[in-house]
Amino acid sequence: MILLFEFLPLILFLGALFWKGIYPAVIVLMIAMPIGLIVKYLTTKALDKMYFWSTILLLIAGALTLYFRNPLILMWKPTIFYWIVAAAFLSSQLISNKPLIQRFLGLVDEVNFNKITPNQWRNINIIWVGFFIFAGLLNIYVAYNYEFETWAMFKTFGLMALTFIFMLGQTLWVINLVNENEEVKGTKENK
């Protein structure tokens, strides 16, 4: 149900885009995202920080897009968001002994992440930084080389699928890393 409120604004945006055009679609998105954020908050009783900041950035980019009548402003929004997230991940490992990805994955109770070394956490964190930089660059490439409608479909489905595949791959890799570290520890204890 919660996932519906993350996808619904994008689906409404695409519907309005193909029915009425770019600027009405931006207005629909600017209305739907805050509503989705509020519903998500009321349902979970927790503020999803990524969704919150994405909504704030959308409202700013949407307002500028409408004011200047320039869709490229909206098209830059995912890139700016991805690069801000990349900067947050990178700075977390520079100012803290616990990188952001370690805190993020630490919310999962089923896996014992204590088996991962600090150096491994830094490497994983850097991979996430690289992913967000790459996703931002890919978004800009599509924005400047394809029609707005193509970019909108790519942003809605392509970037989301890419992020899902990356996160799934990272999760499997981290679980494998935990298992490898357990085997190495077990081997050392047996000697």
Secondary structure in CASP SS format (residue, H / E / C, confidence):
PFRMAT SS
TARGET T0000
AUTHOR 0000-0000-0000
METHOD secondary structure of the structure
MODEL  1
M C 1.00
I H 1.00
L H 1.00
L H 1.00
F H 1.00
E H 1.00
F H 1.00
L H 1.00
P H 1.00
L H 1.00
I H 1.00
L H 1.00
F H 1.00
L H 1.00
G H 1.00
A H 1.00
L H 1.00
F H 1.00
W H 1.00
K H 1.00
G C 1.00
I H 1.00
Y H 1.00
P H 1.00
A H 1.00
V H 1.00
I H 1.00
V H 1.00
L H 1.00
M H 1.00
I H 1.00
A H 1.00
M H 1.00
P H 1.00
I H 1.00
G H 1.00
L H 1.00
I H 1.00
V H 1.00
K H 1.00
Y H 1.00
L H 1.00
T H 1.00
T H 1.00
K C 1.00
A C 1.00
L C 1.00
D C 1.00
K H 1.00
M H 1.00
Y H 1.00
F H 1.00
W H 1.00
S H 1.00
T H 1.00
I H 1.00
L H 1.00
L H 1.00
L H 1.00
I H 1.00
A H 1.00
G H 1.00
A H 1.00
L H 1.00
T H 1.00
L H 1.00
Y H 1.00
F H 1.00
R C 1.00
N C 1.00
P H 1.00
L H 1.00
I H 1.00
L H 1.00
M H 1.00
W H 1.00
K H 1.00
P H 1.00
T H 1.00
I H 1.00
F H 1.00
Y H 1.00
W H 1.00
I H 1.00
V H 1.00
A H 1.00
A H 1.00
A H 1.00
F H 1.00
L H 1.00
S H 1.00
S H 1.00
Q H 1.00
L H 1.00
I H 1.00
S C 1.00
N C 1.00
K C 1.00
P C 1.00
L H 1.00
I H 1.00
Q H 1.00
R H 1.00
F H 1.00
L H 1.00
G C 1.00
L C 1.00
V C 1.00
D C 1.00
E C 1.00
V C 1.00
N C 1.00
F H 1.00
N H 1.00
K H 1.00
I C 1.00
T C 1.00
P H 1.00
N H 1.00
Q H 1.00
W H 1.00
R H 1.00
N H 1.00
I H 1.00
N H 1.00
I H 1.00
I H 1.00
W H 1.00
V H 1.00
G H 1.00
F H 1.00
F H 1.00
I H 1.00
F H 1.00
A H 1.00
G H 1.00
L H 1.00
L H 1.00
N H 1.00
I H 1.00
Y H 1.00
V H 1.00
A H 1.00
Y H 1.00
N H 1.00
Y C 1.00
E C 1.00
F H 1.00
E H 1.00
T H 1.00
W H 1.00
A H 1.00
M H 1.00
F H 1.00
K H 1.00
T H 1.00
F H 1.00
G H 1.00
L H 1.00
M H 1.00
A H 1.00
L H 1.00
T H 1.00
F H 1.00
I H 1.00
F H 1.00
M H 1.00
L H 1.00
G H 1.00
Q H 1.00
T H 1.00
L H 1.00
W H 1.00
V H 1.00
I H 1.00
N H 1.00
L H 1.00
V H 1.00
N H 1.00
E H 1.00
N H 1.00
E H 1.00
E H 1.00
V H 1.00
K H 1.00
G H 1.00
T H 1.00
K H 1.00
E H 1.00
N H 1.00
K C 1.00
END
